[in-house]
Amino acid sequence: MMYKPIQAFFKTENDAERVKAELNRLKVNDIRVDKLEDAHQTLFLSPLGYGGGSAGGMGASSAGSSGGGIFPIFARSSEGQERDDTQRDHTVECEVDEEDYQTALKIMMDNDGYVDKDTFEE
């Protein structure tokens, strides 16, 4: 089993705790909720969205692959995207089994989680 690190940022502690509870259904290690001061000033946070070929890409595809899946949507063209600059200083961090990685990203996306865009660039 290969585990991949994942971190997402949320507006409130309740949002982060809800995601933590949902992630506990997956194969995860070391899941934790934290509050980071000034994270929005030092990181380029991006919302998650479907990218690539298929909206159903929930399998084991890697977040860095060119196929379907969930990705930071500001990593592509930001034209037409409404930017949400709300402070997101509550984080959920864990290691997710590769088979559950896209499912974990979907949970984070469904709960308005943002990610550090740089963690998705190869």
C-alpha positions as protocol buffer text, in pm:
chain_id: "A"
residue {
  index: 1
  type: MET
  ca { x: 0 y: 0 z: 0 }
}
residue {
  index: 2
  type: MET
  ca { x: 129 y: 342 z: -96 }
}
residue {
  index: 3
  type: TYR
  ca { x: 12 y: 644 z: 97 }
}
residue {
  index: 4
  type: LYS
  ca { x: 11 y: 999 z: -38 }
}
residue {
  index: 5
  type: PRO
  ca { x: 9 y: 1310 z: 182 }
}
residue {
  index: 6
  type: ILE
  ca { x: -285 y: 1543 z: 145 }
}
residue {
  index: 7
  type: GLN
  ca { x: -372 y: 1876 z: 307 }
}
residue {
  index: 8
  type: ALA
  ca { x: -677 y: 2095 z: 257 }
}
residue {
  index: 9
  type: PHE
  ca { x: -779 y: 2431 z: 400 }
}
residue {
  index: 10
  type: PHE
  ca { x: -1127 y: 2520 z: 528 }
}
residue {
  index: 11
  type: LYS
  ca { x: -1309 y: 2831 z: 647 }
}
residue {
  index: 12
  type: THR
  ca { x: -1419 y: 2691 z: 984 }
}
residue {
  index: 13
  type: GLU
  ca { x: -1314 y: 2429 z: 1234 }
}
residue {
  index: 14
  type: ASN
  ca { x: -1657 y: 2264 z: 1190 }
}
residue {
  index: 15
  type: ASP
  ca { x: -1590 y: 2221 z: 816 }
}
residue {
  index: 16
  type: ALA
  ca { x: -1252 y: 2065 z: 890 }
}
residue {
  index: 17
  type: GLU
  ca { x: -1394 y: 1831 z: 1155 }
}
residue {
  index: 18
  type: ARG
  ca { x: -1673 y: 1719 z: 919 }
}
residue {
  index: 19
  type: VAL
  ca { x: -1413 y: 1632 z: 654 }
}
residue {
  index: 20
  type: LYS
  ca { x: -1204 y: 1448 z: 912 }
}
residue {
  index: 21
  type: ALA
  ca { x: -1506 y: 1236 z: 1007 }
}
residue {
  index: 22
  type: GLU
  ca { x: -1575 y: 1153 z: 640 }
}
residue {
  index: 23
  type: LEU
  ca { x: -1209 y: 1072 z: 571 }
}
residue {
  index: 24
  type: ASN
  ca { x: -1207 y: 823 z: 859 }
}
residue {
  index: 25
  type: ARG
  ca { x: -1415 y: 591 z: 635 }
}
residue {
  index: 26
  type: LEU
  ca { x: -1116 y: 564 z: 398 }
}
residue {
  index: 27
  type: LYS
  ca { x: -771 y: 414 z: 438 }
}
residue {
  index: 28
  type: VAL
  ca { x: -592 y: 707 z: 606 }
}
residue {
  index: 29
  type: ASN
  ca { x: -302 y: 752 z: 847 }
}
residue {
  index: 30
  type: ASP
  ca { x: -223 y: 1034 z: 1088 }
}
residue {
  index: 31
  type: ILE
  ca { x: -535 y: 1243 z: 1024 }
}
residue {
  index: 32
  type: ARG
  ca { x: -537 y: 1572 z: 1211 }
}
residue {
  index: 33
  type: VAL
  ca { x: -716 y: 1905 z: 1219 }
}
residue {
  index: 34
  type: ASP
  ca { x: -513 y: 2216 z: 1290 }
}
residue {
  index: 35
  type: LYS
  ca { x: -536 y: 2594 z: 1276 }
}
residue {
  index: 36
  type: LEU
  ca { x: -264 y: 2776 z: 1084 }
}
residue {
  index: 37
  type: GLU
  ca { x: -227 y: 3149 z: 1130 }
}
residue {
  index: 38
  type: ASP
  ca { x: -154 y: 3349 z: 815 }
}
residue {
  index: 39
  type: ALA
  ca { x: -167 y: 3045 z: 582 }
}
residue {
  index: 40
  type: HIS
  ca { x: -359 y: 3251 z: 325 }
}
residue {
  index: 41
  type: GLN
  ca { x: -72 y: 3500 z: 304 }
}
residue {
  index: 42
  type: THR
  ca { x: 203 y: 3246 z: 235 }
}
residue {
  index: 43
  type: LEU
  ca { x: 28 y: 2986 z: 16 }
}
residue {
  index: 44
  type: PHE
  ca { x: -157 y: 3005 z: -314 }
}
residue {
  index: 45
  type: LEU
  ca { x: -476 y: 2819 z: -227 }
}
residue {
  index: 46
  type: SER
  ca { x: -693 y: 2679 z: -500 }
}
residue {
  index: 47
  type: PRO
  ca { x: -1041 y: 2528 z: -502 }
}
residue {
  index: 48
  type: LEU
  ca { x: -1080 y: 2172 z: -625 }
}
residue {
  index: 49
  type: GLY
  ca { x: -1277 y: 2075 z: -933 }
}
residue {
  index: 50
  type: TYR
  ca { x: -1306 y: 1804 z: -1194 }
}
residue {
  index: 51
  type: GLY
  ca { x: -1037 y: 1809 z: -1460 }
}
residue {
  index: 52
  type: GLY
  ca { x: -921 y: 1603 z: -1751 }
}
residue {
  index: 53
  type: GLY
  ca { x: -1138 y: 1365 z: -1945 }
}
residue {
  index: 54
  type: SER
  ca { x: -1411 y: 1240 z: -1714 }
}
residue {
  index: 55
  type: ALA
  ca { x: -1612 y: 1362 z: -1419 }
}
residue {
  index: 56
  type: GLY
  ca { x: -1629 y: 1004 z: -1295 }
}
residue {
  index: 57
  type: GLY
  ca { x: -1253 y: 971 z: -1251 }
}
residue {
  index: 58
  type: MET
  ca { x: -1277 y: 852 z: -894 }
}
residue {
  index: 59
  type: GLY
  ca { x: -1047 y: 554 z: -927 }
}
residue {
  index: 60
  type: ALA
  ca { x: -680 y: 520 z: -850 }
}
residue {
  index: 61
  type: SER
  ca { x: -566 y: 781 z: -1100 }
}
residue {
  index: 62
  type: SER
  ca { x: -294 y: 1006 z: -972 }
}
residue {
  index: 63
  type: ALA
  ca { x: -369 y: 1372 z: -909 }
}
residue {
  index: 64
  type: GLY
  ca { x: -80 y: 1459 z: -1138 }
}
residue {
  index: 65
  type: SER
  ca { x: -200 y: 1250 z: -1431 }
}
residue {
  index: 66
  type: SER
  ca { x: -353 y: 1392 z: -1745 }
}
residue {
  index: 67
  type: GLY
  ca { x: -667 y: 1174 z: -1718 }
}
residue {
  index: 68
  type: GLY
  ca { x: -989 y: 1259 z: -1540 }
}
residue {
  index: 69
  type: GLY
  ca { x: -993 y: 1334 z: -1173 }
}
residue {
  index: 70
  type: ILE
  ca { x: -1006 y: 1613 z: -921 }
}
residue {
  index: 71
  type: PHE
  ca { x: -746 y: 1890 z: -938 }
}
residue {
  index: 72
  type: PRO
  ca { x: -689 y: 2248 z: -820 }
}
residue {
  index: 73
  type: ILE
  ca { x: -888 y: 2446 z: -1075 }
}
residue {
  index: 74
  type: PHE
  ca { x: -665 y: 2754 z: -1062 }
}
residue {
  index: 75
  type: ALA
  ca { x: -381 y: 2536 z: -1186 }
}
residue {
  index: 76
  type: ARG
  ca { x: -543 y: 2580 z: -1526 }
}
residue {
  index: 77
  type: SER
  ca { x: -695 y: 2893 z: -1674 }
}
residue {
  index: 78
  type: SER
  ca { x: -857 y: 3114 z: -1415 }
}
residue {
  index: 79
  type: GLU
  ca { x: -1075 y: 3290 z: -1672 }
}
residue {
  index: 80
  type: GLY
  ca { x: -1435 y: 3294 z: -1564 }
}
residue {
  index: 81
  type: GLN
  ca { x: -1351 y: 3164 z: -1218 }
}
residue {
  index: 82
  type: GLU
  ca { x: -1485 y: 3359 z: -926 }
}
residue {
  index: 83
  type: ARG
  ca { x: -1212 y: 3395 z: -671 }
}
residue {
  index: 84
  type: ASP
  ca { x: -1305 y: 3333 z: -307 }
}
residue {
  index: 85
  type: ASP
  ca { x: -1056 y: 3514 z: -86 }
}
residue {
  index: 86
  type: THR
  ca { x: -1221 y: 3410 z: 238 }
}
residue {
  index: 87
  type: GLN
  ca { x: -959 y: 3325 z: 498 }
}
residue {
  index: 88
  type: ARG
  ca { x: -910 y: 2949 z: 526 }
}
residue {
  index: 89
  type: ASP
  ca { x: -691 y: 2876 z: 824 }
}
residue {
  index: 90
  type: HIS
  ca { x: -827 y: 2541 z: 942 }
}
residue {
  index: 91
  type: THR
  ca { x: -652 y: 2243 z: 788 }
}
residue {
  index: 92
  type: VAL
  ca { x: -708 y: 1872 z: 755 }
}
residue {
  index: 93
  type: GLU
  ca { x: -389 y: 1681 z: 697 }
}
residue {
  index: 94
  type: CYS
  ca { x: -335 y: 1308 z: 655 }
}
residue {
  index: 95
  type: GLU
  ca { x: -186 y: 1036 z: 443 }
}
residue {
  index: 96
  type: VAL
  ca { x: -434 y: 862 z: 213 }
}
residue {
  index: 97
  type: ASP
  ca { x: -396 y: 525 z: 43 }
}
residue {
  index: 98
  type: GLU
  ca { x: -347 y: 583 z: -333 }
}
residue {
  index: 99
  type: GLU
  ca { x: -667 y: 389 z: -408 }
}
residue {
  index: 100
  type: ASP
  ca { x: -867 y: 635 z: -196 }
}
residue {
  index: 101
  type: TYR
  ca { x: -685 y: 953 z: -303 }
}
residue {
  index: 102
  type: GLN
  ca { x: -942 y: 1079 z: -554 }
}
residue {
  index: 103
  type: THR
  ca { x: -1225 y: 992 z: -313 }
}
residue {
  index: 104
  type: ALA
  ca { x: -1050 y: 1194 z: -41 }
}
residue {
  index: 105
  type: LEU
  ca { x: -1012 y: 1489 z: -282 }
}
residue {
  index: 106
  type: LYS
  ca { x: -1383 y: 1464 z: -366 }
}
residue {
  index: 107
  type: ILE
  ca { x: -1474 y: 1476 z: 5 }
}
residue {
  index: 108
  type: MET
  ca { x: -1259 y: 1787 z: 42 }
}
residue {
  index: 109
  type: MET
  ca { x: -1403 y: 1945 z: -274 }
}
residue {
  index: 110
  type: ASP
  ca { x: -1763 y: 1873 z: -164 }
}
residue {
  index: 111
  type: ASN
  ca { x: -1691 y: 2053 z: 164 }
}
residue {
  index: 112
  type: ASP
  ca { x: -1539 y: 2363 z: -2 }
}
residue {
  index: 113
  type: GLY
  ca { x: -1181 y: 2266 z: 80 }
}
residue {
  index: 114
  type: TYR
  ca { x: -894 y: 2443 z: -92 }
}
residue {
  index: 115
  type: VAL
  ca { x: -547 y: 2301 z: -147 }
}
residue {
  index: 116
  type: ASP
  ca { x: -202 y: 2448 z: -193 }
}
residue {
  index: 117
  type: LYS
  ca { x: -174 y: 2458 z: -572 }
}
residue {
  index: 118
  type: ASP
  ca { x: 200 y: 2385 z: -556 }
}
residue {
  index: 119
  type: THR
  ca { x: 145 y: 2038 z: -408 }
}
residue {
  index: 120
  type: PHE
  ca { x: -12 y: 1929 z: -738 }
}
residue {
  index: 121
  type: GLU
  ca { x: 260 y: 2051 z: -969 }
}
residue {
  index: 122
  type: GLU
  ca { x: 520 y: 1801 z: -1078 }
}
